[in-house]
């Protein structure tokens, strides 16, 4: 796969609708052509301490940020017709669908691919110690220094996708 949009969400709490940040990396013909990062005011708007410990985003960071529909209005033209790719697509695709539903938006049925599943298929013989995003990205030479920053994670996903999808 040479053209796609790698996407990653971070959430504020246990609800998939509570996206508090998004990172998107656009890859066309094997080249990174665009990237996008934005904080989002989550719905519902509260944070679990566990989530804050993972990504470092707090209500103070997002209370004045736009809600999901406004942020997605900026993203949609960037991804146009491209398939979406995520590491553990079950999480990110469910976040996307949940947000569309929560805001009564019509979901465009994006084709969605998973680099986690692809990693498990590619590395069946234990060539890597695990299939975590940072491990697989490192195998392909990407140093994920800012793990759980949505843009950094989307960049890592893009590198993996270019190598194994």
Phi, psi and omega in degrees: 000124184248348179225123183189174173239114175277136186224147176214138176243150166243146183242155182274332184208199185282353180272135179294340178284350188271036179300132181243350172202154178221141172233137180226134175237124179265126177240125178231128181052041176079005181240138174290119183249343182197157173214160185209136175222139176206141167282152183225139172286115187287161175228115357289154189267073169209160186241135169278138177305325179299317180294318178300319180297330180284308188249347176080004180270137181234171177301325178302326180286331191244352184302330180259006180276159180288157175285171184310311184302324180291321179290317181296329177298333176278329183281317187309314179294335180287322183273339177039248185263003188287144171290154178262148179226137177216156173267109191076065184302334180305320179288304187292321178294321177294323176299313182298312180296321180295319179294317177302316180293317183298329182256016179053043177259145178282121182282126184282006179057054179301135169293136188228129180240157187236120177283338175293312178298317179297322178296316179297325177286321183287318185250065182284334187260031175061038176290341176232154185291332179199179183248022178294153183308310184294328180290312182292319178299318179298321178303325180265014173088010180260122179269103182278085185283333187240054182303139183078009160272126188302323180288317178299318179293322177294322177297316178298317178300318179298317178299315179298312182301319180296335182266332187230357177262000000 
